[in-house]
Amino acid sequence: MFALIPVVLLYTCIKAGNRFVNLVVLSGVFIGILVSACTAVFSYMHRIPEYAFLPNFLYFFLKFYFVPMIFLYAVYFFCTKDDVTVRLKSFFPLEAAFFAVYMPYCIYADGSALRAFFFLFAKPVLCLSMIFYCSIFLNNIFYGIQEKKSAVYIVNFISFLLVSAVPAVLETLWLLNFVEIAVYAVSVLYASGALAMFYVKTRQESRYFF
């Protein structure tokens, strides 16, 4: 829960060989601390979930995954004056740094989650995988827009939405005690796909991160 994303971020910074990526990471960490502090002060994390898929899915998807990810990146993308290519490549280090703080806080704030294997080990892997998937599809979306290839950006936009929903779906199914071994099996497949894409991408571009 605490080590996975920071270790990957350290690898990102070393591979980048660029000081700018360090500033992006520090910005993500700072925003993660700020959002976590505001959440601690102005909201109550513990909840009694309904035994229903949709309410729980929407709760996890909107509060812990999709909305924080999109809002953070939208603010960064439209408030910085860097080249579009740099802003696109900033997605992964920025989001990973943010979730490296925000995700452990959310797990810690819900005391019961600290006793669950899913939250301590599976959720960090799913979160990291989601960020990497989304970074790939986001780059492809902008490529499709620039090249005016509607099929490319439509397919990648749909893929972006689907991969960002998977962690919330799996967390909801786990919460509802749906065949636990199936939840973990799908989690492994999801993470394996992200790892494979990561390997291919870094082989194609020696400096995928900046």
Disulfide bonds with the S-S distance in Angstrom:
none
